[in-house]
Amino acid sequence: MELILSVMAADRPGIAERIADVVAEHGGNWQESRLASMAGRFAGIVRVSLEQERYGELQAALQALRDEGLSVQIEVGDADAEAVESHWIEVIGNDRAGIVREVTRALAAEQVNVIDLSTEVEPASMSGGLLFRATLELGLTPGQSMDAVIQALEALSPDLMVDRLDD
């Protein structure tokens, strides 16, 4: 079986190691993860494979991490998820309030699955303002067109640029 762990805690050294210890001690195999520190908080999502009969003991051990200040939510993975083809793009434009909502709304209108989204705001070297940058992994079904997705995003604003990263 596959589990998805969502972890939150006050950031400090050793959090990833502690989670990895508990997973390994209870027969789990750490498959993939996204871990980050933001504003003094640790946030992570981890995919773990595990033999079904070991689920109860791992669940109890992960919940016991609350005593160490870690909040762990556990979800069982969906083995019947629809197969999609991954595509990577980068979206760059002048930063403004609501830009993430605009981008994700355009993707939702195209029925595109956002697999991975990473955003940042950085100084714009030429204008002195702020530049929004997002790197996205998108999941498209065989009937969806990457060109249509890019056109929908570029239609949001004349300053928004979309680059394919998987060409």
LONU-712188 format. One record per atom (N, C-alpha, C): residue number from 1; residue in three letters; atom name; x, y, z. Coordinates in Angstrom, 3 decimals. Atoms other than C-alpha are relative to their C-alpha. Layout:
   vexza   nufi   vexse       east      north         up
     NUM    ALA      CA          X          Y          Z
...
//
This chain:
   vexza   nufi   vexse       east      north         up
       1    MET       N      0.838     -1.174      0.000
       1    MET      CA      0.000      0.000      0.000
       1    MET       C      0.882      1.235      0.000
       2    GLU       N     -0.738     -1.254     -0.003
       2    GLU      CA      1.054      3.592     -0.481
       2    GLU       C     -0.689      0.990      0.915
       3    LEU       N      0.491     -1.011     -0.926
       3    LEU      CA      0.687      6.302      2.132
       3    LEU       C      0.577      1.346     -0.386
       4    ILE       N     -0.474     -1.366      0.171
       4    ILE      CA      0.965     10.041      1.821
       4    ILE       C     -0.010      0.634      1.385
       5    LEU       N     -0.131     -0.641     -1.299
       5    LEU      CA      2.265     11.766      4.946
       5    LEU       C      0.138      1.500     -0.202
       6    SER       N     -0.152     -1.449     -0.030
       6    SER      CA      1.778     15.496      5.514
       6    SER       C      0.538      0.349      1.378
       7    VAL       N     -0.687     -0.276     -1.262
       7    VAL      CA      4.122     16.826      8.191
       7    VAL       C      0.169      1.503      0.182
       8    MET       N     -0.205     -1.407     -0.357
       8    MET      CA      4.198     20.216      9.936
       8    MET       C      0.650      0.043      1.378
       9    ALA       N     -0.654     -0.172     -1.296
       9    ALA      CA      6.407     21.400     12.804
       9    ALA       C      0.733      1.334      0.009
      10    ALA       N     -0.920     -1.122     -0.094
      10    ALA      CA      8.411     24.312     14.111
      10    ALA       C      1.332     -0.499     -0.563
      11    ASP       N     -1.221      0.471      0.665
      11    ASP      CA     11.587     24.139     12.023
      11    ASP       C      1.146     -0.136      0.983
      12    ARG       N     -1.191      0.266     -0.797
      12    ARG      CA     14.667     22.657     13.647
      12    ARG       C      0.775     -1.129     -0.679
      13    PRO       N     -0.773      1.106      0.591
      13    PRO      CA     17.474     20.272     12.676
      13    PRO       C     -0.552     -1.363      0.430
      14    GLY       N      0.323      1.378     -0.344
      14    GLY      CA     16.656     16.561     12.531
      14    GLY       C     -1.418     -0.459     -0.264
      15    ILE       N      1.394      0.417      0.217
      15    ILE      CA     12.980     16.557     11.556
      15    ILE       C     -0.083     -1.076     -1.080
      16    ALA       N      0.059      0.986      1.091
      16    ALA      CA     13.469     14.724      8.245
      16    ALA       C      0.590     -1.329      0.459
      17    GLU       N     -0.634      1.220     -0.499
      17    GLU      CA     15.787     12.228      9.940
      17    GLU       C     -0.932     -0.744      0.956
      18    ARG       N      0.913      0.638     -0.967
      18    ARG      CA     13.232     11.562     12.705
      18    ARG       C     -1.138     -0.714     -0.723
      19    ILE       N      1.076      0.622      0.770
      19    ILE      CA     10.452     10.867     10.207
      19    ILE       C      0.537     -1.231     -0.737
      20    ALA       N     -0.614      1.123      0.721
      20    ALA      CA     12.782      8.654      8.137
      20    ALA       C      0.268     -1.172      0.938
      21    ASP       N     -0.217      1.056     -0.997
      21    ASP      CA     13.683      6.711     11.299
      21    ASP       C     -1.280     -0.776      0.267
      22    VAL       N      1.270      0.659     -0.331
      22    VAL      CA     10.055      6.003     12.156
      22    VAL       C     -0.494     -0.828     -1.182
      23    VAL       N      0.437      0.724      1.198
      23    VAL      CA      9.215      4.992      8.595
      23    VAL       C      0.807     -1.284     -0.157
      24    ALA       N     -0.863      1.170      0.185
      24    ALA      CA     12.198      2.635      8.341
      24    ALA       C     -0.193     -1.032      1.117
      25    GLU       N      0.175      0.913     -1.141
      25    GLU      CA     11.704      1.159     11.839
      25    GLU       C     -1.267     -0.845     -0.112
      26    HIS       N      1.281      0.703      0.112
      26    HIS      CA      8.182      0.102     10.861
      26    HIS       C     -0.214     -0.599     -1.390
      27    GLY       N      0.055      0.721      1.264
      27    GLY      CA      9.016     -1.418      7.477
      27    GLY       C     -0.428      0.818     -1.191
      28    GLY       N      0.389     -0.843      1.121
      28    GLY      CA      8.122      1.556      5.299
      28    GLY       C      1.178      0.331     -0.890
      29    ASN       N     -1.014     -0.401      0.964
      29    ASN      CA     10.025      2.548      2.181
      29    ASN       C     -0.332      1.408     -0.486
      30    TRP       N      0.168     -1.403      0.385
      30    TRP      CA     10.389      6.323      1.617
      30    TRP       C      0.178      0.083     -1.506
      31    GLN       N     -0.030     -0.006      1.467
      31    GLN      CA      9.526      6.711     -2.102
      31    GLN       C      0.356      1.359     -0.598
      32    GLU       N     -0.274     -1.346      0.504
      32    GLU      CA      9.517     10.456     -2.721
      32    GLU       C     -0.508      1.001      1.017
      33    SER       N      0.416     -1.008     -0.969
      33    SER      CA      9.079     13.702     -0.846
      33    SER       C      0.239      1.408     -0.524
      34    ARG       N     -0.237     -1.428      0.173
      34    ARG      CA      8.890     17.461     -0.913
      34    ARG       C      0.046      0.552      1.419
      35    LEU       N     -0.198     -0.524     -1.341
      35    LEU      CA     10.280     19.071      2.230
      35    LEU       C      0.495      1.430     -0.119
      36    ALA       N     -0.419     -1.395      0.077
      36    ALA      CA     10.710     22.787      2.906
      36    ALA       C     -0.117      0.672      1.357
      37    SER       N      0.094     -0.871     -1.168
      37    SER      CA     11.261     25.377      5.577
      37    SER       C     -0.489      1.350     -0.488
      38    MET       N      0.563     -1.295      0.376
      38    MET      CA      9.138     28.501      5.324
      38    MET       C     -0.441      0.726      1.262
      39    ALA       N      0.412     -0.858     -1.113
      39    ALA      CA      8.762     31.311      7.837
      39    ALA       C      0.137     -0.713      1.340
      40    GLY       N     -0.267      0.663     -1.265
      40    GLY      CA     10.255     29.199     10.618
      40    GLY       C     -0.775     -1.284      0.239
      41    ARG       N      0.773      1.243     -0.111
      41    ARG      CA      8.009     26.205      9.942
      41    ARG       C      0.545     -1.011     -0.989
      42    PHE       N     -0.347      1.111      0.869
      42    PHE      CA      8.899     22.813      8.500
      42    PHE       C     -1.303     -0.518     -0.593
      43    ALA       N      1.169      0.575      0.666
      43    ALA      CA      6.414     21.501      5.941
      43    ALA       C      0.486     -1.080     -0.948
      44    GLY       N     -0.422      1.075      0.877
      44    GLY      CA      6.663     18.209      4.135
      44    GLY       C     -1.131     -0.902     -0.404
      45    ILE       N      0.910      1.029      0.476
      45    ILE      CA      4.811     15.665      2.108
      45    ILE       C      0.876     -1.154     -0.475
      46    VAL       N     -0.836      1.164      0.247
      46    VAL      CA      6.183     12.136      1.837
      46    VAL       C     -0.874     -1.152     -0.483
      47    ARG       N      0.683      1.214      0.466
      47    ARG      CA      5.075      9.084     -0.177
      47    ARG       C      0.781     -1.197      0.501
      48    VAL       N     -0.603      1.174     -0.622
      48    VAL      CA      5.753      5.824      1.638
      48    VAL       C     -0.722     -1.239     -0.497
      49    SER       N      0.629      1.284      0.299
      49    SER      CA      5.167      2.257      0.462
      49    SER       C      0.190     -0.893      1.222
      50    LEU       N      0.029      0.785     -1.229
      50    LEU      CA      4.331     -0.285      3.146
      50    LEU       C     -0.866     -1.227     -0.212
      51    GLU       N      0.870      1.169      0.007
      51    GLU      CA      2.980     -3.793      3.550
      51    GLU       C     -1.224      0.321      0.858
      52    GLN       N      1.245     -0.400     -0.639
      52    GLN      CA     -0.658     -3.417      4.552
      52    GLN       C     -0.079     -0.426      1.464
      53    GLU       N      0.104      0.474     -1.372
      53    GLU      CA     -0.324     -5.497      7.731
      53    GLU       C      0.839      0.823      0.983
      54    ARG       N     -0.843     -0.831     -0.877
      54    ARG      CA      2.253     -2.990      9.099
      54    ARG       C     -0.566      1.407      0.177
      55    TYR       N      0.571     -1.357     -0.031
      55    TYR      CA      0.002      0.051      8.646
      55    TYR       C     -0.314      0.475      1.414
      56    GLY       N      0.414     -0.418     -1.347
      56    GLY      CA     -1.377      0.126     12.206
      56    GLY       C      1.165      0.421      0.870
      57    GLU       N     -1.158     -0.340     -0.832
      57    GLU      CA      2.033      0.124     13.877
      57    GLU       C      0.690      1.269     -0.492
      58    LEU       N     -0.599     -1.233      0.513
      58    LEU      CA      3.406      2.802     11.555
      58    LEU       C     -0.876      1.197      0.334
      59    GLN       N      0.931     -1.087     -0.308
      59    GLN      CA      0.301      4.932     12.034
      59    GLN       C      0.161      0.431      1.459
      60    ALA       N     -0.146     -0.328     -1.420
      60    ALA      CA      0.657      4.741     15.842
      60    ALA       C      1.327      0.710      0.269
      61    ALA       N     -1.314     -0.609     -0.214
      61    ALA      CA      4.372      5.586     15.702
      61    ALA       C      0.056      1.425     -0.551
      62    LEU       N      0.015     -1.352      0.568
      62    LEU      CA      3.796      8.579     13.432
      62    LEU       C     -0.843      0.944      0.846
      63    GLN       N      0.845     -0.842     -0.849
      63    GLN      CA      0.981      9.889     15.636
      63    GLN       C      0.701      0.323      1.322
      64    ALA       N     -0.753     -0.240     -1.228
      64    ALA      CA      3.285      9.542     18.672
      64    ALA       C      1.008      1.140     -0.163
      65    LEU       N     -0.920     -1.110      0.239
      65    LEU      CA      5.550     12.150     17.039
      65    LEU       C     -0.591      1.334      0.454
      66    ARG       N      0.614     -1.228     -0.542
      66    ARG      CA      3.039     14.746     18.298
      66    ARG       C      0.688      0.423      1.296
      67    ASP       N     -0.691     -0.303     -1.257
      67    ASP      CA      4.843     14.477     21.635
      67    ASP       C      1.320      0.719     -0.233
      68    GLU       N     -1.247     -0.677      0.373
      68    GLU      CA      7.942     15.778     19.813
      68    GLU       C     -0.272      1.277     -0.801
      69    GLY       N      0.357     -1.233      0.685
      69    GLY      CA      6.041     18.690     18.243
      69    GLY       C     -0.252     -0.131     -1.489
      70    LEU       N      0.268      0.209      1.422
      70    LEU      CA      5.405     17.108     14.833
      70    LEU       C     -1.459     -0.375     -0.195
      71    SER       N      1.367      0.341      0.380
      71    SER      CA      1.943     17.034     13.324
      71    SER       C      0.069     -0.799     -1.297
      72    VAL       N     -0.063      0.868      1.178
      72    VAL      CA      1.580     14.117     10.880
      72    VAL       C     -1.417     -0.447     -0.353
      73    GLN       N      1.269      0.479      0.539
      73    GLN      CA     -1.516     13.486      8.766
      73    GLN       C      0.324     -1.122     -0.974
      74    ILE       N     -0.255      1.154      0.862
      74    ILE      CA     -1.758     10.152      6.935
      74    ILE       C     -1.196     -0.220     -0.913
      75    GLU       N      1.021      0.326      0.993
      75    GLU      CA     -3.702      9.467      3.745
      75    GLU       C      0.459     -1.240     -0.753
      76    VAL       N     -0.322      1.166      0.818
      76    VAL      CA     -3.855      6.214      1.806
      76    VAL       C     -0.021      0.432     -1.453
      77    GLY       N     -0.106     -0.367      1.410
      77    GLY      CA     -2.721      6.659     -1.805
      77    GLY       C     -1.093     -0.635     -0.837
      78    ASP       N      1.045      0.463      0.914
      78    ASP      CA     -5.138      6.177     -4.698
      78    ASP       C      0.631     -0.771     -1.149
      79    ALA       N     -0.596      0.850      1.037
      79    ALA      CA     -4.003      3.251     -6.833
      79    ALA       C     -0.744      0.108     -1.330
      80    ASP       N      0.799     -0.095      1.216
      80    ASP      CA     -6.766      3.986     -9.373
      80    ASP       C      0.066      1.384     -0.645
      81    ALA       N     -0.115     -1.338      0.566
      81    ALA      CA     -5.605      7.527    -10.214
      81    ALA       C      0.213     -0.088     -1.513
      82    GLU       N     -0.095     -0.018      1.460
      82    GLU      CA     -5.919      8.392    -13.909
      82    GLU       C      1.433      0.285     -0.448
      83    ALA       N     -1.353     -0.194      0.537
      83    ALA      CA     -2.677      8.139    -15.880
      83    ALA       C      0.061      1.301     -0.785
      84    VAL       N     -0.207     -1.255      0.709
      84    VAL      CA     -1.382     11.466    -17.113
      84    VAL       C      1.445      0.064     -0.477
      85    GLU       N     -1.348     -0.229      0.510
      85    GLU      CA      1.626     12.602    -19.098
      85    GLU       C      0.513      1.299      0.613
      86    SER       N     -0.568     -1.181     -0.660
      86    SER      CA      3.901     15.037    -17.260
      86    SER       C      0.633      0.962     -0.989
      87    HIS       N     -0.619     -1.089      0.760
      87    HIS      CA      4.922     18.362    -18.759
      87    HIS       C      0.455      1.049      0.996
      88    TRP       N     -0.543     -1.032     -0.877
      88    TRP      CA      7.072     21.047    -17.147
      88    TRP       C     -0.033      1.352     -0.707
      89    ILE       N     -0.024     -1.362      0.526
      89    ILE      CA      6.614     24.791    -17.650
      89    ILE       C      0.510      0.951      1.081
      90    GLU       N     -0.358     -1.081     -0.910
      90    GLU      CA      7.921     27.997    -16.123
      90    GLU       C     -0.838      1.206     -0.401
      91    VAL       N      0.826     -1.188      0.215
      91    VAL      CA      5.671     31.040    -15.747
      91    VAL       C      0.701      1.157      0.709
      92    ILE       N     -0.694     -1.164     -0.551
      92    ILE      CA      7.293     34.448    -15.236
      92    ILE       C     -0.791      1.245     -0.354
      93    GLY       N      0.688     -1.262      0.245
      93    GLY      CA      5.664     37.853    -14.865
      93    GLY       C      0.190      0.948      1.165
      94    ASN       N     -0.052     -0.958     -1.096
      94    ASN      CA      5.418     40.977    -12.759
      94    ASN       C     -0.852     -0.527      1.152
      95    ASP       N      0.742      0.504     -1.155
      95    ASP      CA      4.360     40.026     -9.249
      95    ASP       C     -1.168      0.932      0.318
      96    ARG       N      1.176     -0.760     -0.424
      96    ARG      CA      0.931     41.117     -8.082
      96    ARG       C     -0.851     -0.917      0.877
      97    ALA       N      0.902      0.778     -0.855
      97    ALA      CA     -1.614     40.012     -5.513
      97    ALA       C     -0.957     -0.794     -0.890
      98    GLY       N      0.945      0.839      0.733
      98    GLY      CA     -3.673     37.105     -6.848
      98    GLY       C      0.567     -0.714     -1.215
      99    ILE       N     -0.551      0.615      1.214
      99    ILE      CA     -1.267     35.924     -9.564
      99    ILE       C     -0.056     -1.528      0.067
     100    VAL       N      0.088      1.456     -0.111
     100    VAL      CA     -1.188     32.352     -8.219
     100    VAL       C     -1.439     -0.446     -0.268
     101    ARG       N      1.406      0.325      0.258
     101    ARG      CA     -5.001     32.327     -8.235
     101    ARG       C     -0.302      0.076     -1.497
     102    GLU       N      0.237     -0.139      1.436
     102    GLU      CA     -5.033     33.566    -11.841
     102    GLU       C      0.564     -1.193     -0.777
     103    VAL       N     -0.653      1.107      0.712
     103    VAL      CA     -2.582     30.889    -13.006
     103    VAL       C     -0.741     -1.306      0.273
     104    THR       N      0.661      1.269     -0.329
     104    THR      CA     -4.268     28.027    -11.151
     104    THR       C     -1.439     -0.034     -0.509
     105    ARG       N      1.362     -0.053      0.550
     105    ARG      CA     -7.728     29.184    -12.258
     105    ARG       C      0.021     -0.317     -1.496
     106    ALA       N     -0.113      0.285      1.433
     106    ALA      CA     -6.613     29.122    -15.914
     106    ALA       C      0.268     -1.479     -0.228
     107    LEU       N     -0.294      1.428      0.135
     107    LEU      CA     -5.210     25.621    -15.435
     107    LEU       C     -1.233     -0.843      0.311
     108    ALA       N      1.224      0.731     -0.340
     108    ALA      CA     -8.398     24.425    -13.765
     108    ALA       C     -1.032      0.107     -1.116
     109    ALA       N      0.946     -0.175      1.110
     109    ALA      CA    -10.463     25.861    -16.624
     109    ALA       C      0.345     -0.921     -1.167
     110    GLU       N     -0.448      0.913      1.053
     110    GLU      CA     -8.384     23.709    -18.992
     110    GLU       C     -0.020     -1.453      0.473
     111    GLN       N      0.057      1.347     -0.599
     111    GLN      CA     -8.917     20.678    -16.691
     111    GLN       C      1.388     -0.644      0.112
     112    VAL       N     -1.380      0.465     -0.123
     112    VAL      CA     -5.139     20.401    -16.137
     112    VAL       C      0.274     -0.324      1.464
     113    ASN       N     -0.375      0.409     -1.343
     113    ASN      CA     -3.857     18.526    -13.105
     113    ASN       C      1.364      0.596      0.344
     114    VAL       N     -1.273     -0.534     -0.474
     114    VAL      CA     -1.141     20.416    -11.191
     114    VAL       C      0.642     -1.073      0.876
     115    ILE       N     -0.711      1.054     -0.726
     115    ILE      CA      1.310     17.719    -10.071
     115    ILE       C      0.978      0.616      0.992
     116    ASP       N     -0.981     -0.651     -0.860
     116    ASP      CA      3.964     20.039     -8.653
     116    ASP       C      0.000      1.487     -0.327
     117    LEU       N      0.006     -1.449      0.180
     117    LEU      CA      3.998     23.804     -8.132
     117    LEU       C      0.998      0.600      0.973
     118    SER       N     -0.986     -0.685     -0.818
     118    SER      CA      6.937     25.836     -6.871
     118    SER       C      0.009      1.459     -0.426
     119    THR       N      0.048     -1.423      0.327
     119    THR      CA      6.734     29.623     -6.663
     119    THR       C      1.014      0.774      0.827
     120    GLU       N     -0.852     -0.916     -0.743
     120    GLU      CA      8.994     32.455     -5.634
     120    GLU       C     -0.172      1.395     -0.576
     121    VAL       N     -0.005     -1.390      0.431
     121    VAL      CA      9.174     36.222     -5.835
     121    VAL       C      1.425      0.494      0.175
     122    GLU       N     -1.385     -0.463     -0.023
     122    GLU      CA     12.496     37.846     -6.670
     122    GLU       C      0.067      1.402     -0.574
     123    PRO       N     -0.142     -1.339      0.575
     123    PRO      CA     13.758     41.339     -7.515
     123    PRO       C      0.129     -0.069     -1.523
     124    ALA       N     -0.103     -0.102      1.465
     124    ALA      CA     13.303     42.264    -11.179
     124    ALA       C      1.169      0.925     -0.300
     125    SER       N     -1.233     -0.757      0.202
     125    SER      CA     16.710     43.447    -12.361
     125    SER       C     -0.199      1.275     -0.819
     126    MET       N      0.157     -1.160      0.890
     126    MET      CA     15.479     45.850    -15.039
     126    MET       C     -0.939      1.060      0.565
     127    SER       N      1.024     -0.962     -0.404
     127    SER      CA     12.399     47.464    -13.483
     127    SER       C      0.103      0.437      1.449
     128    GLY       N     -0.073     -0.337     -1.416
     128    GLY      CA     13.295     47.482     -9.809
     128    GLY       C     -1.196     -0.508      0.786
     129    GLY       N      1.164      0.561     -0.680
     129    GLY      CA      9.965     45.803     -9.012
     129    GLY       C      0.254     -1.436      0.407
     130    LEU       N     -0.110      1.408     -0.371
     130    LEU      CA      9.258     42.206     -8.094
     130    LEU       C     -0.476     -0.880     -1.146
     131    LEU       N      0.293      0.954      1.054
     131    LEU      CA      9.170     39.263    -10.468
     131    LEU       C     -0.541     -1.284      0.621
     132    PHE       N      0.593      1.267     -0.421
     132    PHE      CA      6.912     36.248     -9.944
     132    PHE       C      0.539     -1.089     -0.911
     133    ARG       N     -0.495      1.135      0.778
     133    ARG      CA      8.348     32.893    -11.039
     133    ARG       C     -0.642     -1.259      0.569
     134    ALA       N      0.580      1.280     -0.404
     134    ALA      CA      6.539     29.556    -10.941
     134    ALA       C      0.521     -1.085     -0.922
     135    THR       N     -0.362      1.190      0.759
     135    THR      CA      7.785     26.165    -12.029
     135    THR       C     -1.081     -1.027      0.299
     136    LEU       N      1.122      0.914     -0.171
     136    LEU      CA      4.975     23.691    -12.615
     136    LEU       C      0.216     -1.289     -0.769
     137    GLU       N      0.122      1.272      0.691
     137    GLU      CA      4.704     20.044    -13.444
     137    GLU       C     -1.494     -0.218     -0.181
     138    LEU       N      1.410      0.154      0.333
     138    LEU      CA      1.381     19.521    -15.187
     138    LEU       C     -0.258     -1.404     -0.517
     139    GLY       N      0.413      1.305      0.496
     139    GLY      CA     -0.430     16.261    -15.827
     139    GLY       C     -1.105      0.167     -1.020
     140    LEU       N      0.986     -0.097      1.072
     140    LEU      CA     -2.253     16.124    -19.152
     140    LEU       C     -0.426     -1.394     -0.445
     141    THR       N      0.512      1.246      0.556
     141    THR      CA     -4.464     13.340    -20.412
     141    THR       C      0.258      0.013     -1.503
     142    PRO       N     -0.287      0.031      1.444
     142    PRO      CA     -4.030     12.182    -24.033
     142    PRO       C     -0.827      0.986     -0.821
     143    GLY       N      0.842     -0.919      0.769
     143    GLY      CA     -6.880     14.445    -25.185
     143    GLY       C      0.296      1.466      0.222
     144    GLN       N     -0.303     -1.401     -0.302
     144    GLN      CA     -5.369     17.632    -23.766
     144    GLN       C      1.216      0.477     -0.792
     145    SER       N     -1.070     -0.588      0.802
     145    SER      CA     -3.094     19.992    -25.687
     145    SER       C      0.836      0.950      0.849
     146    MET       N     -0.890     -0.895     -0.731
     146    MET      CA     -0.066     21.620    -24.095
     146    MET       C     -0.012      1.393     -0.619
     147    ASP       N      0.074     -1.308      0.655
     147    ASP      CA     -0.303     24.409    -26.687
     147    ASP       C     -1.207      0.796      0.500
     148    ALA       N      1.196     -0.677     -0.502
     148    ALA      CA     -3.842     25.222    -25.500
     148    ALA       C      0.211      0.493      1.429
     149    VAL       N     -0.296     -0.392     -1.380
     149    VAL      CA     -2.644     25.332    -21.891
     149    VAL       C      0.873      1.252      0.006
     150    ILE       N     -0.902     -1.156      0.062
     150    ILE      CA      0.164     27.751    -22.762
     150    ILE       C     -0.747      1.235     -0.480
     151    GLN       N      0.785     -1.133      0.494
     151    GLN      CA     -2.209     29.976    -24.749
     151    GLN       C     -0.915      0.555      1.087
     152    ALA       N      0.890     -0.446     -1.077
     152    ALA      CA     -4.631     30.099    -21.803
     152    ALA       C      0.775      0.781      1.054
     153    LEU       N     -0.817     -0.710     -0.988
     153    LEU      CA     -1.831     31.149    -19.445
     153    LEU       C      0.504      1.335     -0.543
     154    GLU       N     -0.516     -1.246      0.578
     154    GLU      CA     -0.358     33.736    -21.800
     154    GLU       C     -1.100      1.034     -0.195
     155    ALA       N      1.131     -0.922      0.155
     155    ALA      CA     -3.825     35.254    -22.255
     155    ALA       C     -0.330      0.727      1.301
     156    LEU       N      0.296     -0.631     -1.288
     156    LEU      CA     -3.893     36.187    -18.569
     156    LEU       C      0.502      1.438      0.081
     157    SER       N     -0.614     -1.320     -0.131
     157    SER      CA     -1.607     39.204    -18.944
     157    SER       C      1.091      0.147     -1.058
     158    PRO       N     -1.037     -0.177      1.022
     158    PRO      CA      0.685     40.728    -21.589
     158    PRO       C      1.423     -0.172      0.547
     159    ASP       N     -1.345      0.128     -0.562
     159    ASP      CA      3.649     40.581    -19.170
     159    ASP       C      0.331     -1.433      0.433
     160    LEU       N     -0.213      1.374     -0.446
     160    LEU      CA      3.240     36.853    -18.435
     160    LEU       C      0.643     -0.817     -1.117
     161    MET       N     -0.700      0.838      0.969
     161    MET      CA      5.718     34.559    -20.201
     161    MET       C     -0.056     -1.443      0.484
     162    VAL       N      0.071      1.416     -0.313
     162    VAL      CA      5.354     30.781    -20.341
     162    VAL       C      1.029     -0.706     -0.874
     163    ASP       N     -1.016      0.781      0.709
     163    ASP      CA      8.275     28.551    -21.276
     163    ASP       C     -0.188     -1.468      0.290
     164    ARG       N      0.007      1.460     -0.184
     164    ARG      CA      8.126     24.791    -21.841
     164    ARG       C      1.393     -0.405      0.431
     165    LEU       N     -1.280      0.480     -0.485
     165    LEU      CA     10.883     23.075    -19.906
     165    LEU       C      0.297     -1.412     -0.433
     166    ASP       N     -0.197      1.408      0.387
     166    ASP      CA     10.402     19.591    -21.339
     166    ASP       C      0.173     -0.182     -1.498
     167    ASP       N     -0.275      0.124      1.445
     167    ASP      CA     11.141     20.322    -24.996
     167    ASP       C      1.449     -0.217     -0.252
//
